[in-house]
Amino acid sequence: MEIAIYGKGGIGKSTVSANISASLAKKGKRVLQLGCDPKHDSTRLLLHGRDCKTVLDYMREVGPLDYQLADVVHQGIYSIDCVEAGGPEPGVGCAGRGILSTFELLENLGLDRKDYDFVLYDVLGDVVCGGFAVPLRDQYAEKVYIVTSGEFMSVYAANNILRGLANYSQKGPRAGGLIFNERGFEGELQRVERFAQAVGLPILGEIPRDPIFAACERHGQCVVEGAEDSPVALEMDRIAGKIWDQSRLYPAKPLGDHELEEVVLGHKIRKEVPEEAGGSKGKSSSQGRGTYSKALVKQEPLHGCAYNGAMNIAVQLKDAIIISHGPRSCANLSYQAISSLGRRSLFEKKKILPVQVHPKILSSELGEDAMVFGGIRDLRRVLQEALEKKPSLVVLVTTCPSGIIGDDVDGVRDLAGPERPILALKTDGNLSGDYMQGMILAYQEIAKFLVDPQEKPDPYLVNLYGEKPIANATSGNFKILEDWLGAFGAKVHCRYLNETSTDSVRTLLRAGLHLPAYHDYMNTILEDFFKKTYDLDFFPHALPIGYEESMDFIKALGRFYGKEEVSEKIMARERENYQRQMDKYRPYLQGKKLMVVAYNNKLTWILKTALDLGMDIVKVGMINFSQDVYPENPFKDKILDWEVDYTAEKRRQDVSRLKPDLVLANYNGPNMDDAPYHDTIQLTPEGGFQSGIALAKRWVTIFQQNVQEGWRSDEKYFKKYQG
């Protein structure tokens, strides 16, 4: 049984909650009490006053890979398990969002509420926002009880809680009644009785104002422990018994503000403004871990936001509609990043952009009012619009604002059906992590939602995993792979996930060969997921870049298909071409001093090319990168100066000291150093046998070019992009 105890701050609900838990635990029930108040004092008496590490403090201090359920679940008296959500510093952040984070963490760490006979949520009731209302949701509390005194503000809070409960009443009545905690002033009981009668709720018990509470609290005890034979303890036992045995529950019927004052205070309130002047009569008061990115594991500053990472992956489903649940600005920024990357340089040269430029993105367009009243109504509106287009799938991606206000996007699934599938990616902007974390979430949740595990594999159907959709080289590298597979009689079935269909994802297991696009941090996570979830074996080689990797890749394909003769034919042709091209460019580059500054781990092909050309690699400096870890030096006998955690200042010093002929880097900013020539390393370079050859040709051009004569009309672009 799961119950929620609500009440105004300071009304005594934590004391009542602790005594109810203790009473049931004494009777042999296995009990969990979860404190959902930022004061984090709900379980103090159950722990005999011991300090309890709150979940939010724990999440702030400990990295996600070190999370342990035992660190946040503390055992109290009578073997009661105790958890405190905690909250942010006063005046900072959103404590309601903290409740959401607490529940998510406990579920991710495997806290199974079904293991308990009794789960009690002790919740602040002054503010029933999306976060504090989490226990009111259908998947949590089966019964809701409200602690109140006869003071007007206490009854006002009780009425507000009923308003919140009314918004979560889809599965029927769940209000159990009121628990009257006396303050001892004249006429108090009559006030509570009038309110109870007006809202149609029973009063389960009357707890007298008694010094026994203070006496027991001085010893850090509940009254059912420290004074178990007292009248107060016996009343607590009766209330606990009624809660356990209660079968009839009641609908939430909150009163209007004027009606509440009339009922509780017992006199008429003059209305200053006529109902019709207010303009709102009849309107509702509300509107409708797993695996982690490197930044989270290393506790680095976040690189981008999870929302954008998930959007970038989700839009690769060509027959799906993606809904951005948040402000229009979030959708616009994501849309521009997805659609316009690379457009500037291509359009400037009057070339057609060879990628999709109109991803199917809709926005729920949350405004300022949604931050107060919730955004589910806006989400349902745009969702209906999307479903009318009959897409194969609708994917909802949540932003920071929708996450902070605690919108329950799972609540719109009543609009879904067999022909109207809806998948929610709850990234909540950057609340769940960085750009890569959003990609991880999208990759995993889309697979779990769509993939049919009953498909039979065909070795001549191939899946490709983890391409970088926004990289310029991706389409060319895919064409190379298609040509190679065609030589062996195979073809690509699903590109997971890049310009693909929901059907190819659904039939993903129809493929018998699974190729990783890269062997980077992201793809390692992706491979681990598919191995554990679908028992897939991955090809040992990623898409190759450069001569050596391409040779190994083609040879391995020949072994896989039992067609070594095809491999030999391809390799013989490429071996001869590579040697001929190296001999052609070596006289121009031999002896040139090369310095490499990179955050890309795919350096071996570059370094091998330079060494084959007889160049002197005087320095390799590795920059920290959000999507990978530092690689090892593959040529320790030939490259003696290899440094990690490289900085711009070290770069300037080394250029001055080593005087390289060419600095090769992922990024060359203006006036960074005085090297005579610079070139750029693509984060995602063009692959295949030609990678090194194209690089050698480019370097020869750089050393030989006269910008004014050689580039002519492209002089301005060379200066703009090459510095």
NORDABEL-V64765 format. One record per residue. N is the residue number from 1. RES is the residue in three letters. PSI is psi in whole degrees, 0 to 359 (* if undefined). OMEGA is omega in radians with two decimals (999 if undefined). NEAR is the number of other ideal C-beta (glycine too) atoms within 8 Angstrom. Layout:
N_RES_PSI_OMEGA_NEAR / N_RES_PSI_OMEGA_NEAR
//
This chain:
1_MET_135_3.11_8 / 2_GLU_126_3.13_12 / 3_ILE_156_3.05_15 / 4_ALA_132_3.05_14 / 5_ILE_116_3.12_16 / 6_TYR_161_3.07_14 / 7_GLY_161_3.12_16 / 8_LYS_146_3.08_12 / 9_GLY_132_3.11_9 / 10_GLY_3_-3.09_4 / 11_ILE_350_3.13_13 / 12_GLY_13_-3.09_11 / 13_LYS_326_3.13_13 / 14_SER_321_3.08_13 / 15_THR_316_3.11_11 / 16_VAL_315_-3.12_16 / 17_SER_314_-3.11_13 / 18_ALA_321_-3.13_15 / 19_ASN_323_3.08_15 / 20_ILE_315_3.12_14 / 21_SER_314_-3.12_14 / 22_ALA_319_-3.14_16 / 23_SER_315_-3.14_14 / 24_LEU_324_3.12_13 / 25_ALA_325_3.09_14 / 26_LYS_332_-3.14_8 / 27_LYS_9_3.07_6 / 28_GLY_7_3.12_4 / 29_LYS_144_3.05_9 / 30_ARG_119_-2.90_9 / 31_VAL_140_2.96_16 / 32_LEU_128_3.03_13 / 33_GLN_127_-3.09_18 / 34_LEU_111_-3.14_13 / 35_GLY_123_-3.09_14 / 36_CYS_38_3.12_14 / 37_ASP_131_-3.14_14 / 38_PRO_337_3.10_11 / 39_LYS_343_3.14_8 / 40_HIS_49_3.11_12 / 41_ASP_12_-3.05_8 / 42_SER_322_-3.02_14 / 43_THR_11_-3.06_16 / 44_ARG_315_-3.11_11 / 45_LEU_331_3.12_15 / 46_LEU_338_-3.14_14 / 47_LEU_13_-3.12_13 / 48_HIS_39_3.06_9 / 49_GLY_2_-3.14_6 / 50_ARG_146_3.08_6 / 51_ASP_136_-3.06_3 / 52_CYS_118_3.09_11 / 53_LYS_119_-3.13_9 / 54_THR_158_-3.12_12 / 55_VAL_317_-3.11_15 / 56_LEU_322_3.04_13 / 57_ASP_319_3.14_9 / 58_TYR_316_3.13_12 / 59_MET_328_-3.14_9 / 60_ARG_329_-3.01_6 / 61_GLU_340_-3.00_5 / 62_VAL_139_3.09_9 / 63_GLY_153_-3.03_8 / 64_PRO_329_-3.13_9 / 65_LEU_345_-3.13_6 / 66_ASP_5_-3.13_6 / 67_TYR_134_3.06_13 / 68_GLN_133_-3.11_6 / 69_LEU_323_-3.09_10 / 70_ALA_340_-3.14_5 / 71_ASP_339_-3.08_9 / 72_VAL_354_3.08_13 / 73_VAL_115_-3.04_10 / 74_HIS_137_-3.10_12 / 75_GLN_128_3.14_7 / 76_GLY_201_-3.11_13 / 77_ILE_151_3.11_11 / 78_TYR_29_3.11_8 / 79_SER_28_3.08_9 / 80_ILE_130_3.04_15 / 81_ASP_132_-3.03_12 / 82_CYS_134_3.08_15 / 83_VAL_138_3.06_15 / 84_GLU_125_3.12_13 / 85_ALA_318_-3.07_16 / 86_GLY_197_-3.13_11 / 87_GLY_171_3.11_12 / 88_PRO_177_3.05_10 / 89_GLU_145_3.14_5 / 90_PRO_133_3.12_5 / 91_GLY_1_-3.11_3 / 92_VAL_135_3.05_5 / 93_GLY_193_-3.08_8 / 94_CYS_107_-3.12_9 / 95_ALA_328_3.09_12 / 96_GLY_319_3.08_14 / 97_ARG_328_3.09_13 / 98_GLY_323_3.10_17 / 99_ILE_316_3.10_15 / 100_LEU_314_-3.13_13 / 101_SER_322_3.12_12 / 102_THR_312_-3.12_15 / 103_PHE_320_-3.14_10 / 104_GLU_317_-3.13_8 / 105_LEU_315_-3.13_13 / 106_LEU_320_3.12_12 / 107_GLU_320_3.12_8 / 108_ASN_328_3.13_9 / 109_LEU_1_3.01_10 / 110_GLY_20_3.08_6 / 111_LEU_111_-3.12_8 / 112_ASP_109_-3.11_5 / 113_ARG_342_3.13_8 / 114_LYS_345_3.12_4 / 115_ASP_348_-3.07_5 / 116_TYR_149_3.00_10 / 117_ASP_331_-2.99_7 / 118_PHE_123_3.07_14 / 119_VAL_127_-3.10_12 / 120_LEU_126_3.05_15 / 121_TYR_120_3.13_13 / 122_ASP_111_-2.89_13 / 123_VAL_136_3.02_12 / 124_LEU_135_-3.05_12 / 125_GLY_358_3.13_17 / 126_ASP_325_-3.12_7 / 127_VAL_107_3.14_7 / 128_VAL_68_3.11_11 / 129_CYS_183_-3.09_9 / 130_GLY_326_3.14_12 / 131_GLY_307_-3.12_13 / 132_PHE_344_3.12_14 / 133_ALA_1_-3.13_14 / 134_VAL_314_3.13_13 / 135_PRO_342_3.11_11 / 136_LEU_345_-3.09_13 / 137_ARG_156_-2.99_10 / 138_ASP_327_-3.05_6 / 139_GLN_359_-3.14_3 / 140_TYR_253_-2.95_11 / 141_ALA_129_3.04_12 / 142_GLU_331_-3.12_6 / 143_LYS_143_-3.14_14 / 144_VAL_130_3.12_14 / 145_TYR_148_-3.08_14 / 146_ILE_124_3.06_15 / 147_VAL_130_-3.13_13 / 148_THR_154_2.93_17 / 149_SER_190_3.10_13 / 150_GLY_359_3.10_16 / 151_GLU_143_-3.02_8 / 152_PHE_316_-3.09_8 / 153_MET_332_3.07_7 / 154_SER_316_3.10_13 / 155_VAL_324_3.09_16 / 156_TYR_315_3.10_10 / 157_ALA_320_3.11_14 / 158_ALA_318_3.12_16 / 159_ASN_321_3.10_13 / 160_ASN_321_3.12_12 / 161_ILE_321_3.08_14 / 162_LEU_325_3.06_14 / 163_ARG_316_3.10_12 / 164_GLY_317_-3.13_11 / 165_LEU_326_3.13_13 / 166_ALA_332_3.13_11 / 167_ASN_351_-3.14_9 / 168_TYR_40_-3.02_11 / 169_SER_21_-3.07_11 / 170_GLN_330_-3.07_5 / 171_LYS_20_3.06_5 / 172_GLY_179_-3.06_7 / 173_PRO_142_3.11_8 / 174_ARG_2_3.12_14 / 175_ALA_126_-3.13_14 / 176_GLY_331_3.13_12 / 177_GLY_189_-3.10_13 / 178_LEU_148_2.99_15 / 179_ILE_115_-3.03_15 / 180_PHE_114_3.11_13 / 181_ASN_104_-2.95_12 / 182_GLU_144_2.95_12 / 183_ARG_339_2.98_9 / 184_GLY_15_3.11_5 / 185_PHE_161_-3.04_6 / 186_GLU_135_3.09_3 / 187_GLY_8_-3.07_7 / 188_GLU_313_-3.12_13 / 189_LEU_320_-3.11_10 / 190_GLN_324_3.09_8 / 191_ARG_312_-3.10_12 / 192_VAL_322_3.13_15 / 193_GLU_318_3.12_9 / 194_ARG_318_3.13_11 / 195_PHE_314_-3.13_17 / 196_ALA_317_3.14_12 / 197_GLN_320_-3.10_7 / 198_ALA_324_-3.12_9 / 199_VAL_359_3.05_12 / 200_GLY_37_-3.13_7 / 201_LEU_146_3.05_9 / 202_PRO_160_2.99_7 / 203_ILE_114_-3.04_12 / 204_LEU_331_-3.12_12 / 205_GLY_162_3.13_11 / 206_GLU_112_-3.09_8 / 207_ILE_115_-3.07_13 / 208_PRO_155_3.02_8 / 209_ARG_116_-2.96_5 / 210_ASP_135_3.12_8 / 211_PRO_350_-3.14_5 / 212_ILE_331_3.10_11 / 213_PHE_310_-3.12_10 / 214_ALA_320_-3.13_7 / 215_ALA_315_-3.13_10 / 216_CYS_322_-3.12_14 / 217_GLU_330_3.09_10 / 218_ARG_334_3.11_6 / 219_HIS_8_3.14_7 / 220_GLY_37_-3.06_9 / 221_GLN_152_2.91_10 / 222_CYS_157_3.11_14 / 223_VAL_330_-3.14_15 / 224_VAL_347_3.04_12 / 225_GLU_311_-3.02_9 / 226_GLY_339_-3.14_9 / 227_ALA_60_-2.93_11 / 228_GLU_342_3.14_8 / 229_ASP_2_-3.11_5 / 230_SER_157_3.09_10 / 231_PRO_325_3.12_7 / 232_VAL_314_3.14_13 / 233_ALA_320_3.13_14 / 234_LEU_324_3.08_9 / 235_GLU_320_3.09_12 / 236_MET_319_3.11_17 / 237_ASP_320_3.13_10 / 238_ARG_318_3.13_9 / 239_ILE_316_3.12_15 / 240_ALA_319_3.13_12 / 241_GLY_320_3.12_9 / 242_LYS_319_3.13_10 / 243_ILE_316_-3.11_13 / 244_TRP_321_-3.05_10 / 245_ASP_346_-3.00_6 / 246_GLN_127_3.11_11 / 247_SER_330_-3.14_4 / 248_ARG_128_3.07_4 / 249_LEU_165_-2.96_10 / 250_TYR_147_3.07_11 / 251_PRO_150_3.09_9 / 252_ALA_119_-3.14_13 / 253_LYS_75_-3.11_8 / 254_PRO_156_3.12_10 / 255_LEU_156_2.95_11 / 256_GLY_162_-3.04_6 / 257_ASP_315_-3.13_6 / 258_HIS_319_3.13_8 / 259_GLU_322_3.13_9 / 260_LEU_314_-3.13_13 / 261_GLU_321_3.13_10 / 262_GLU_319_-3.11_11 / 263_VAL_313_-3.02_11 / 264_VAL_314_-3.06_12 / 265_LEU_342_3.01_8 / 266_GLY_19_3.08_7 / 267_HIS_160_-3.09_5 / 268_LYS_143_3.06_4 / 269_ILE_124_-3.14_8 / 270_ARG_130_-3.13_4 / 271_LYS_120_-3.12_7 / 272_GLU_327_-3.10_3 / 273_VAL_128_3.10_6 / 274_PRO_150_-3.12_6 / 275_GLU_317_-3.05_7 / 276_GLU_338_-3.14_6 / 277_ALA_337_-3.10_6 / 278_GLY_335_3.08_8 / 279_GLY_10_-3.07_5 / 280_SER_12_-3.10_5 / 281_LYS_131_3.09_7 / 282_GLY_354_-3.13_3 / 283_LYS_150_3.10_5 / 284_SER_150_3.11_4 / 285_SER_359_3.14_5 / 286_SER_153_3.08_8 / 287_GLN_140_3.09_11 / 288_GLY_*_999_10 / 289_ARG_359_2.09_7 / 290_GLY_204_-3.09_6 / 291_THR_150_-2.98_8 / 292_TYR_153_3.07_12 / 293_SER_164_-3.13_15 / 294_LYS_321_-3.12_14 / 295_ALA_321_3.12_15 / 296_LEU_317_-3.12_12 / 297_VAL_316_-3.11_10 / 298_LYS_359_-3.11_6 / 299_GLN_45_3.07_6 / 300_GLU_167_2.96_9 / 301_PRO_145_-3.09_4 / 302_LEU_140_3.12_9 / 303_HIS_96_-3.08_11 / 304_GLY_189_-3.11_11 / 305_CYS_153_-3.08_13 / 306_ALA_327_3.12_17 / 307_TYR_310_-3.13_19 / 308_ASN_323_3.09_13 / 309_GLY_316_3.13_19 / 310_ALA_321_3.11_15 / 311_MET_316_-3.10_15 / 312_ASN_326_3.11_16 / 313_ILE_316_-3.05_14 / 314_ALA_323_-3.09_14 / 315_VAL_351_3.12_13 / 316_GLN_348_3.03_12 / 317_LEU_101_-2.94_15 / 318_LYS_331_-3.10_8 / 319_ASP_17_3.10_9 / 320_ALA_159_2.99_14 / 321_ILE_132_-3.11_12 / 322_ILE_128_3.10_14 / 323_ILE_122_3.04_16 / 324_SER_113_-3.12_15 / 325_HIS_95_-3.10_15 / 326_GLY_192_3.12_16 / 327_PRO_156_3.13_11 / 328_ARG_327_-3.10_7 / 329_SER_323_3.12_6 / 330_CYS_314_3.13_15 / 331_ALA_321_-3.11_14 / 332_ASN_315_3.13_9 / 333_LEU_318_3.12_9 / 334_SER_317_3.12_14 / 335_TYR_314_-3.11_10 / 336_GLN_320_3.13_8 / 337_ALA_320_-3.10_11 / 338_ILE_319_-2.96_13 / 339_SER_336_-2.96_11 / 340_SER_2_3.14_9 / 341_LEU_127_-3.13_7 / 342_GLY_351_-3.09_10 / 343_ARG_323_-3.04_10 / 344_ARG_306_-3.06_7 / 345_SER_325_-3.14_9 / 346_LEU_317_-3.13_10 / 347_PHE_326_3.13_9 / 348_GLU_328_3.14_7 / 349_LYS_15_3.05_7 / 350_LYS_39_3.06_4 / 351_LYS_151_3.13_6 / 352_ILE_134_3.12_4 / 353_LEU_117_-3.01_9 / 354_PRO_33_3.13_4 / 355_VAL_167_3.12_6 / 356_GLN_132_-3.13_8 / 357_VAL_0_3.14_7 / 358_HIS_69_3.10_5 / 359_PRO_148_-3.07_9 / 360_LYS_84_-3.10_9 / 361_ILE_129_3.00_14 / 362_LEU_156_3.13_12 / 363_SER_141_3.03_14 / 364_SER_349_3.00_14 / 365_GLU_54_3.12_9 / 366_LEU_134_3.08_13 / 367_GLY_187_-3.10_6 / 368_GLU_325_-3.11_5 / 369_ASP_330_-3.14_7 / 370_ALA_333_3.11_13 / 371_MET_339_3.12_8 / 372_VAL_315_-2.99_6 / 373_PHE_354_-3.13_7 / 374_GLY_156_-3.04_13 / 375_GLY_12_-3.07_16 / 376_ILE_324_3.13_13 / 377_ARG_317_3.10_10 / 378_ASP_321_3.13_13 / 379_LEU_317_3.14_17 / 380_ARG_323_3.13_11 / 381_ARG_310_-3.09_10 / 382_VAL_332_3.09_13 / 383_LEU_318_3.07_14 / 384_GLN_319_3.11_9 / 385_GLU_318_-3.13_9 / 386_ALA_317_-3.09_12 / 387_LEU_332_3.11_11 / 388_GLU_339_3.12_6 / 389_LYS_356_3.09_7 / 390_LYS_54_3.08_5 / 391_PRO_163_3.07_11 / 392_SER_334_-3.12_9 / 393_LEU_144_2.96_13 / 394_VAL_128_3.12_15 / 395_VAL_124_3.07_15 / 396_LEU_130_3.09_14 / 397_VAL_124_-3.03_14 / 398_THR_146_-3.14_16 / 399_THR_178_3.09_16 / 400_CYS_309_-3.08_13 / 401_PRO_316_-3.12_14 / 402_SER_329_3.09_16 / 403_GLY_319_-3.11_17 / 404_ILE_320_-3.13_11 / 405_ILE_356_3.03_14 / 406_GLY_30_3.11_15 / 407_ASP_130_-3.13_13 / 408_ASP_85_-3.07_8 / 409_VAL_340_3.05_13 / 410_ASP_339_-3.10_6 / 411_GLY_350_3.13_7 / 412_VAL_4_-3.09_13 / 413_ARG_351_3.05_8 / 414_ASP_343_3.08_5 / 415_LEU_349_-3.10_11 / 416_ALA_166_3.09_8 / 417_GLY_178_-3.13_6 / 418_PRO_324_3.13_4 / 419_GLU_7_-3.11_5 / 420_ARG_61_-3.08_9 / 421_PRO_140_-3.14_11 / 422_ILE_128_3.10_13 / 423_LEU_130_3.13_11 / 424_ALA_125_3.03_10 / 425_LEU_101_-3.03_14 / 426_LYS_75_3.11_9 / 427_THR_330_-3.13_19 / 428_ASP_49_3.11_14 / 429_GLY_243_3.06_14 / 430_ASN_12_3.14_12 / 431_LEU_333_3.11_11 / 432_SER_2_3.08_11 / 433_GLY_198_-3.06_13 / 434_ASP_188_-3.08_16 / 435_TYR_313_-3.13_14 / 436_MET_323_3.13_17 / 437_GLN_324_3.06_16 / 438_GLY_321_3.08_22 / 439_MET_315_-3.14_13 / 440_ILE_313_-3.14_16 / 441_LEU_313_-3.10_15 / 442_ALA_313_3.12_14 / 443_TYR_312_-3.02_14 / 444_GLN_315_-3.06_11 / 445_GLU_324_3.10_10 / 446_ILE_318_3.10_15 / 447_ALA_312_-3.12_15 / 448_LYS_329_-3.11_8 / 449_PHE_324_-2.97_8 / 450_LEU_322_-2.93_11 / 451_VAL_129_3.07_11 / 452_ASP_115_-3.07_9 / 453_PRO_357_-3.06_6 / 454_GLN_358_-3.09_4 / 455_GLU_147_3.11_9 / 456_LYS_133_-3.02_5 / 457_PRO_146_3.05_9 / 458_ASP_118_-3.05_8 / 459_PRO_341_-3.12_9 / 460_TYR_5_2.94_10 / 461_LEU_134_-2.97_14 / 462_VAL_136_3.00_14 / 463_ASN_142_3.09_14 / 464_LEU_128_-2.99_15 / 465_TYR_137_2.91_14 / 466_GLY_28_3.01_12 / 467_GLU_161_3.10_12 / 468_LYS_99_-2.98_10 / 469_PRO_328_-3.03_11 / 470_ILE_4_-3.14_9 / 471_ALA_140_-3.11_10 / 472_ASN_328_-3.04_6 / 473_ALA_351_-2.99_11 / 474_THR_314_-3.09_13 / 475_SER_320_3.12_8 / 476_GLY_319_3.12_9 / 477_ASN_324_3.11_15 / 478_PHE_321_3.11_13 / 479_LYS_320_3.08_8 / 480_ILE_315_3.14_10 / 481_LEU_317_3.12_12 / 482_GLU_317_-3.14_10 / 483_ASP_316_-3.14_8 / 484_TRP_313_-3.14_12 / 485_LEU_322_3.12_12 / 486_GLY_326_3.12_9 / 487_ALA_334_3.12_8 / 488_PHE_3_3.14_12 / 489_GLY_20_-3.12_6 / 490_ALA_167_3.10_11 / 491_LYS_160_3.14_9 / 492_VAL_132_3.10_12 / 493_HIS_310_-3.09_11 / 494_CYS_132_2.99_12 / 495_ARG_105_-3.03_13 / 496_TYR_101_-0.06_13 / 497_LEU_115_3.09_12 / 498_ASN_116_3.12_11 / 499_GLU_57_-3.08_7 / 500_THR_178_-3.11_12 / 501_SER_160_3.09_9 / 502_THR_328_-3.14_11 / 503_ASP_320_3.13_8 / 504_SER_329_3.05_11 / 505_VAL_319_3.13_16 / 506_ARG_322_-3.12_9 / 507_THR_25_-3.06_11 / 508_LEU_321_-3.08_16 / 509_LEU_2_3.04_13 / 510_ARG_338_3.13_10 / 511_ALA_145_3.13_13 / 512_GLY_355_3.11_8 / 513_LEU_129_-3.05_12 / 514_HIS_114_-3.04_12 / 515_LEU_128_2.97_14 / 516_PRO_138_3.10_14 / 517_ALA_329_-3.13_12 / 518_TYR_165_2.98_11 / 519_HIS_50_3.14_6 / 520_ASP_186_-3.08_10 / 521_TYR_315_-3.10_11 / 522_MET_313_-3.09_12 / 523_ASN_333_3.05_14 / 524_THR_317_3.09_9 / 525_ILE_317_-3.11_10 / 526_LEU_315_3.11_13 / 527_GLU_315_-3.13_11 / 528_ASP_319_-3.14_9 / 529_PHE_311_-3.09_12 / 530_PHE_330_3.07_13 / 531_LYS_314_-3.09_11 / 532_LYS_323_-3.04_5 / 533_THR_321_-3.03_8 / 534_TYR_8_3.07_9 / 535_ASP_43_-3.13_4 / 536_LEU_146_2.99_8 / 537_ASP_129_-3.10_4 / 538_PHE_146_3.03_11 / 539_PHE_136_-3.04_9 / 540_PRO_343_-3.08_4 / 541_HIS_134_3.00_9 / 542_ALA_173_3.05_9 / 543_LEU_127_-2.99_12 / 544_PRO_148_3.01_11 / 545_ILE_121_3.14_12 / 546_GLY_170_-2.99_15 / 547_TYR_307_-3.04_13 / 548_GLU_312_-3.14_9 / 549_GLU_322_3.14_12 / 550_SER_320_3.08_15 / 551_MET_311_-3.13_11 / 552_ASP_321_-3.11_10 / 553_PHE_311_-3.13_12 / 554_ILE_320_3.13_12 / 555_LYS_318_3.14_11 / 556_ALA_323_3.08_11 / 557_LEU_319_3.12_12 / 558_GLY_318_3.11_15 / 559_ARG_319_-3.10_9 / 560_PHE_317_-3.09_9 / 561_TYR_358_-3.10_11 / 562_GLY_32_-3.12_6 / 563_LYS_60_-3.11_8 / 564_GLU_331_-3.13_9 / 565_GLU_327_3.07_7 / 566_VAL_318_3.11_11 / 567_SER_313_-3.10_13 / 568_GLU_322_-3.14_9 / 569_LYS_315_3.13_8 / 570_ILE_316_-3.07_11 / 571_MET_322_3.13_11 / 572_ALA_317_3.14_8 / 573_ARG_317_-3.08_8 / 574_GLU_328_3.11_12 / 575_ARG_315_3.14_9 / 576_GLU_317_-3.13_8 / 577_ASN_319_-3.12_10 / 578_TYR_312_-3.13_12 / 579_GLN_320_-3.14_8 / 580_ARG_319_-3.12_8 / 581_GLN_321_3.09_11 / 582_MET_317_3.11_12 / 583_ASP_327_-3.13_7 / 584_LYS_320_-3.02_6 / 585_TYR_343_-3.06_13 / 586_ARG_317_-3.11_11 / 587_PRO_333_-3.10_5 / 588_TYR_337_-2.99_9 / 589_LEU_347_-3.10_15 / 590_GLN_131_3.12_9 / 591_GLY_351_3.11_7 / 592_LYS_139_-3.13_11 / 593_LYS_124_-3.09_12 / 594_LEU_134_3.04_13 / 595_MET_131_-3.09_17 / 596_VAL_126_3.07_15 / 597_VAL_114_-2.94_13 / 598_ALA_152_2.90_13 / 599_TYR_6_3.11_8 / 600_ASN_129_-3.12_11 / 601_ASN_350_3.14_9 / 602_LYS_74_-3.09_10 / 603_LEU_341_-3.01_12 / 604_THR_317_-3.11_10 / 605_TRP_325_3.11_15 / 606_ILE_312_-3.11_14 / 607_LEU_320_3.11_14 / 608_LYS_318_3.11_13 / 609_THR_313_-3.13_14 / 610_ALA_318_3.13_11 / 611_LEU_321_3.09_11 / 612_ASP_334_3.12_9 / 613_LEU_0_3.13_12 / 614_GLY_20_3.13_8 / 615_MET_157_-3.13_12 / 616_ASP_109_-3.14_7 / 617_ILE_103_-2.99_14 / 618_VAL_342_-3.10_9 / 619_LYS_139_2.93_12 / 620_VAL_119_3.10_15 / 621_GLY_122_-3.08_13 / 622_MET_125_3.14_13 / 623_ILE_143_3.10_9 / 624_ASN_139_-3.02_8 / 625_PHE_135_-3.05_9 / 626_SER_336_-3.03_13 / 627_GLN_10_3.14_10 / 628_ASP_172_3.07_12 / 629_VAL_167_-3.08_6 / 630_TYR_132_3.07_8 / 631_PRO_163_3.04_9 / 632_GLU_157_3.07_4 / 633_ASN_115_-3.09_8 / 634_PRO_351_-3.10_8 / 635_PHE_61_-3.03_10 / 636_LYS_333_-3.14_8 / 637_ASP_343_-3.08_3 / 638_LYS_336_3.10_7 / 639_ILE_106_-2.99_10 / 640_LEU_340_-3.08_5 / 641_ASP_94_-3.10_7 / 642_TRP_118_-3.01_9 / 643_GLU_138_3.07_10 / 644_VAL_173_-3.06_6 / 645_ASP_44_-3.05_6 / 646_TYR_145_-3.08_10 / 647_THR_166_3.11_6 / 648_ALA_324_3.14_6 / 649_GLU_317_3.09_6 / 650_LYS_322_3.13_10 / 651_ARG_312_-3.14_13 / 652_ARG_318_3.14_10 / 653_GLN_318_-3.10_8 / 654_ASP_324_3.08_11 / 655_VAL_318_3.13_14 / 656_SER_323_-3.08_9 / 657_ARG_316_-3.01_6 / 658_LEU_338_-3.14_10 / 659_LYS_61_3.12_6 / 660_PRO_153_3.05_12 / 661_ASP_330_-3.09_9 / 662_LEU_129_3.02_16 / 663_VAL_121_-3.14_14 / 664_LEU_121_-3.04_13 / 665_ALA_161_3.04_12 / 666_ASN_331_-3.11_10 / 667_TYR_128_3.08_5 / 668_ASN_101_3.13_10 / 669_GLY_167_-3.14_6 / 670_PRO_138_3.04_4 / 671_ASN_32_3.12_3 / 672_MET_325_-3.14_9 / 673_ASP_182_-3.04_8 / 674_ASP_23_3.09_5 / 675_ALA_144_-3.09_11 / 676_PRO_325_-3.11_5 / 677_TYR_146_3.09_9 / 678_HIS_149_2.99_11 / 679_ASP_160_-3.02_13 / 680_THR_135_3.02_11 / 681_ILE_125_3.04_12 / 682_GLN_137_3.06_10 / 683_LEU_321_3.07_8 / 684_THR_92_-3.06_9 / 685_PRO_164_3.04_11 / 686_GLU_136_-3.02_11 / 687_GLY_189_3.11_13 / 688_GLY_186_-3.08_10 / 689_PHE_335_-3.00_10 / 690_GLN_356_-3.05_7 / 691_SER_305_-3.11_16 / 692_GLY_323_3.13_14 / 693_ILE_314_3.12_12 / 694_ALA_324_3.12_9 / 695_LEU_316_3.13_10 / 696_ALA_316_3.13_14 / 697_LYS_320_-3.13_10 / 698_ARG_317_-3.11_9 / 699_TRP_320_3.08_14 / 700_VAL_317_3.12_11 / 701_THR_317_-3.14_9 / 702_ILE_316_-3.09_10 / 703_PHE_333_-3.06_12 / 704_GLN_341_-2.93_7 / 705_GLN_147_2.85_8 / 706_ASN_113_-2.97_5 / 707_VAL_315_-3.07_9 / 708_GLN_316_-3.08_7 / 709_GLU_320_-3.02_6 / 710_GLY_323_-3.06_9 / 711_TRP_337_3.13_11 / 712_ARG_251_-3.05_7 / 713_SER_343_-3.13_4 / 714_ASP_8_-3.12_7 / 715_GLU_317_-3.08_10 / 716_LYS_327_3.12_6 / 717_TYR_323_3.12_11 / 718_PHE_315_3.13_10 / 719_LYS_323_-3.08_9 / 720_LYS_315_-3.00_6 / 721_TYR_339_-3.11_8 / 722_GLN_356_3.11_9 / 723_GLY_*_999_8
//
